[in-house]
Every structure is written in structure tokens, then in C-alpha cells.
Amino acid sequence: MKKTSILGAGVIVVLLLIAYFMMPDTPANTGIEHTQSNFEIYNPEKVRVALPVVYYKLDNGSIIKIHNRNPFPFSIQLPTEKLVFPNSLTVYKIGRYKNPDEVFHIASKFGISSDKLYYNNITGAYLYHDNNLSFEYETRTGFVRVVFKNPVSVEQKDTWTEKALSFLKAKDLLYMQNYTVEVVDYRKLNNKSFLKAVIVKPKLENIVVDNLGFAIVFEGDKIVRIEGVLPKKIVPVKKYKLKAFPEAIEELKEKLKKGEPMKNWYISWMAFTEMNIQNITLTYRLNFEGYIVPVYTMHGTYVLDYMNLHDKGNITAIIVATRI
């Protein structure tokens, strides 16, 4: 079997933040009005989901190109344990800071004088830079990043988690009443962790919002940067019935066969004859319009067994859970 990937397996990922980093700045997105029920998590006009182009060569000399659909006959195997998910969930929407005084107030938390902020009319971002730190706040997305050139010491705490939460509370940035905390490797050098990050994500109705929150990055026991989305408010929009999980799987199968554009779904690998789902979670996801939408996220393995083609690996899939 010969397989050639144009983009390489290393880029078979979705940049989870891109979807809301590129939210358009239109009146429909600056308010909290609700106008739709067919939610999407990716906007093909604003962001392109990176998928590999893969070529397989068969023994008969013919070549199969795999890109946006699965041409093979395939099945999807579910976990054997009983899956229990709620019948309905509320969709939420975030508001963003737009008023200059509000952004000045955010900057002041880091000792930045309001008369020194620069506003970029093209990107809609407030920017600041000096010898101690750099600051940016994107009004179109709510994304904030502060890089400390002189790493910041935090009140003495035992763990990175305690230090991170203490920092957020001191800056009045911990807007979440309910949240999850995870410590991850942010950067590695020579296969060793060089920087650690504490990831803080909000929970709504006790369900994690997978791509909203903050990353507080540490070098040693000092903070070197903080980045994430800082919403002005999170408001409930409407309660929606959810697709039963088997229904969502049938929808995923149809999208894989037809090669539908990845608007309300995603899969990391197209070429398989069997997908074995080992883990399923129901999470919230912030989309490009500012809606926080329930999605099913699936992790597992795939097998390709077709003529002389034999391949296997890990696979991830996502599909919006709200019923249209």
C-alpha cells in the first residue's frame, strides 16, 4: 500500500479557536437577538477546515483520491455501554466589549494607561506594547492576550492551578461561576515540558464549553502570558431538543458519504471502512456567530481494510446536537 498525504498527518486538526477569532462584526452579532435554529460551528466563508488530501494506490495501478468524502463502504461502531444524554439543552450567546471605556477598564487591570492604547480600525483590535508587556483585545471576538516580558510572580500557592485561579480572581477575570481546570504541556523542548498551561473552561448546565475560557501559561512558577475569550456576558437564548445519539450518527454517515461541507460537523480522517467510537461526550461549543451550541464529540479509532489497503489510526468527529 502506498499512501501520500499532501498536508501531512500532523495537520489533521481543527484550530478550535479560529471559528470565533473570525466572527464578523455585524449588527446581528453584536446583540443578543436570536434568529435561527440550524446552528453551524464553522463558517466556510470565514475559515477553512484543514483536511488532508490523501492518495492511495491499488494493486491494479489505479489511484484513489481522498479529500472531502469517504468513498469506501464503511460502518460506525458505537460503545457497548448505555449512552445517557439529556433530551434538551439551552443555547446561549455571548456579548462582547465594544465601548472603548470598557476595553480601557480591562487594560487597566494590567497597569496599562488608557491614553496609550492603540485601536486598529481594520481588525477592530485594541493594542498596547512596552518593555514589560504586550496587550491586545479583539472587539469582534472578545479574544484577549497579555504577554508578560517580565514573568509575573503570583501570591505563593502550592500548585499551578491555585496560582492561575488566584491570578484570575485578582484581575477580576474569573467570570465563570462553574468551570473546569486542567494543567497541560503548552510547549516542549527536547521532549520535555518547557511551559505549562492551566486551562480554565466555563460550564453551562454542568456541561463544559470546550472552546471558551482562558489559558494561563507558566514558565516555572511565574506567569508569562494569559489568553482566551473574555465575554461581556453570557445569556440564555432558547431551550432546544437534542438529536438522539443514534440519529446523530446516521446524519454523520450521510455527510461522510455525500461529502457535505463541514459547517455543523467535523471529522479528522475520511478514509476508513470501520470507525470504532470509544468515547462520546456532549459539550458546548462557541461558534462564529457567538452562539454557544451543544455538540456531540466522538473519539476512537479507524480501520481501512479494502483490497490491498490496510491502515489504522485514531479519529475524532464532531456534530451539532441540536435538532433543526
N, C-alpha and C positions, 0 to 999 in steps of 0.2 A: 504494500500500500504506500502510495506517495501522497502527501498532503502538504500544500503550500498555503500559508496564511499571509495575506497582503499586509495586514496591520499587526499581526503577531498576537499570540495568546495573552500577552501581558496587558494589552489594552482592551480586553473584553470586559470592560467595566462601564457602568453608568456614572457619570460625575453627578452625584446626587444633589450637589448644591447648584449646578448650572441652571436647573429648571427655574429656581426662584431668583438667581442672580440676574436673570434676563427678563424679569417681569416688565411688561410695557407700562409706561407712565401715562395712563389714560384715565378719564373720569370714572369709567366703570371699575377701575382697580383701586382708586383712592378712597372710595366709600365702602360701606358695608352692605350695600344693596345686593339682593340675591336675584339672579335672573336665569338660572339654569339647573339642570339635574343630571345631565350627561357629562360628568366630570372627567377631565383629562389630567394626566400628570406630566406630559411632555407636549410642548408646542413645536411642531415640526418647522414652523416659520421662524422660530426664535432659537432653537437648539437642535442639534443633530445628535441622535443617539449613536454612539460609536459601536459598530458591529464589524466583525472581521469578514473579509472576502476570502473564502477558502475553496481551493480546487482539489478534488480527489481524482486520481487516475485509476480506472478499472483495468482488469486484466485484458479486456478486449481492445484496449487502447483509447476508448472514449473517455472524455473528461467531464466531470460533473462540477458545476459552479454552485457554491452555497453562499447566499448572502442574506436575503430578507424573508425566506420561507424555507420550510423543511420539505424537500421533495421525496423523502423516504416514507414508506409505510411505518407508522410508529404507534406506540401505546404509552400511556402515562399511568404509572402505578402509584396508588395512594398508600399512606401509612396504614398499618393494620389496626392501630388503636382508634377508639372512637373520637371523632373531632367534635368539639363543642364550641360554637361561636354564638354571639348574640344575634337576635333577629333584626335588630335595627341599631343605628348609632346616629348621633348628631354630627352634621357637617359644620365646621367653624370657618371663620375668616379672620385674617389679621388686618389690623390697621397699622399704618407706618407714620413715623415722624416726618412732617413736611415743613412745618413752620421753622424758620431759622432760629428763633429763640429756643425752641425745643432741642434742636441739634446743638446749639451753644451750651445748653444745660448738660447734655451728655458729655461734651468735650470738657466741660469744667470739672467733671468728676476725676479727670486725669491731669488736672492742673493746667489746662490749656486756656489761655485768654481768648475770649470771643472775638476780639478785634484782629486776631491773627489767623482766623480760619479762611481758607480759600474755597470758593464754590466753582465747580466746573459745570458750565451750562449744558455741555454736550452729554456728559454722563450722569448729571444730577447728583454728584458726589461732593461732600464737604471734605477738605483735605488739610492736613497740618503736618509740618516736619520741622524738627530741630535736632540738636545734638543728643537729646535724651530719648526722644520717641517720635514715632510717626503715627498719625491718626487718619482714619477715613470712615465716613458714614455715607452709604448709598441710599438716597431718599426713595429711589424706585423699588428697592428690595428690602430695606431695613437691615442690610448687612453692615456690620461694624467690625473694624480690625484696628487693634492697637499693638504696635511693635515697640517693645522697650529695649533701647540700645544699651541701657544700663539695667540689667535684670533686677527685678523688684523683689525685695525681701518681704515675706508675709509674717504676720504675728506667729510666733512659734507654735506649730501644731505637729502632731505625730505623723500624719500621713499627707500625701499629695491631695487626696480628696478633701480632707479637712482644710488644708491651705487654700484650695481652689474655692470652696464654698465660702470660706471666711472672706476671701478677696471679693467675690461677687456681692456678698452682703454688705461689705464696707463701701462698695461703689454703688449700692442700691440698684444692682443689675439682676438680681435673682428674682425675676418677675413671676416665677413659677411657684405655685403652691404645692404641686405634686410633681415629682421628677425622678429620673433615674441618673445614676452616676457610674461611669466606667473609666478605668485607667487603661490606656493603650500606649503602644510604641508609636511615637509621632515621627521619629526619624532614626534610622540605624546607620552605624558606621562600623565596617568590618564585622558585620553580622551581630553587632552588639547595640543595645538601645542607647542612643545618644541623647535624644529628647523624649520626654514623656508628656502625654496629654491627658487631662481629665476632661471627659466628655459629659456634659450635663444636658439632658434632653427632657422637655416637659412631658407630662402625661395628662391626657384628657379622658375623662370617664375611665380612668385607670388603664388607659392604652397609650403606649409611647408614640410620640410624634417623631418619626425616625430621622427626619432631616431638618429639624428645628432645634435650636439651643446654642450652647457655647462650647468651644474647645479652649481650655486654659493650658498653655504649653509651658513646661518646666525644663530648665537646664539645671540639673542638681536639685536644690531645694528653692530655687528662685524662678519667678515667672518671667518669661521672655516675650510672650505675646498672648493676646486673647482675641478670638474671632468667632463670629457667628451672627445669627439674625436676632435683632432686638426689636420686637414688635411694640407698637404703642399700646395695642390692646388686642385681645383675642375674644371674639364674640360668637355665640352660637347663631347659626343661620336657620337650620331646619333639621328635623329628625327624618332619616331615610331608612327604608327597609334594605336589608343586605341580601345579596345573592347567596343561596346555599352553596357550600363549597363545591359539591359535585357540578352544580350549574356553572360555576366559575371555571372549572376545569374543562368542561365542554366548550365554553367560549374560548378558552386558551387554545384548545385543539384547532378550532376553526380558524383562528387568527394565524396559527402556525402553518396551516395548510394553504391558506389564501395569500399569506404574506402581507397582511394588513399593516398600514403604517403604525408605528409604535406611539400611539397617543395616550391610550388608557391601559397600556400593558408594556411589559419588557421581558426579554429572555436573553440570557448571556451566551447561549450556544444553540445553533439551529440544526446541526447535523446529528441526528440520533434516530435509532429505531426503538429505543426504550428509555423513558425517563422515570427514575425512581425517586419520588418525593419522600424525603426522610424527616423534614421539619417544616411545619407550617405555622406562621404567626399572622395575626391580624394586627396591623399597626395603622397609625395615621401618617399621612404624608402631605407636606405643604406643596401645592402646585404653583404653576407660573402665574396664576391669576390671584394668588393669595388665599385660596381655599385650602382648608385642612381636611383631607378626604380619607376615609378608610380604604385600606388596600390589603389584599392577601399577598404575603411574601413567602415564597417557597424555596427551600434549599434541598439539594440532593445530588444524585449522580446520574450520568447518562451512559448509554452503551450504543455504539454503532456497529451493527453486525449485518452487512449487506454485501453479498458476493465476496470479493476479496478484501473488502473494507472492514477493519476491526479497530475500534477506537473506544476509549472511555475517558471519563473525567468528571469534574464537578460542574454543577449547573445551578443557576439561580433564576427565578421567574417572579414577576410581579403583575398583578392585575387589580384594577379598581373594583372594590367590593360593593359599591352602592348599586342598587337596582335602578335601571333607567325608567 
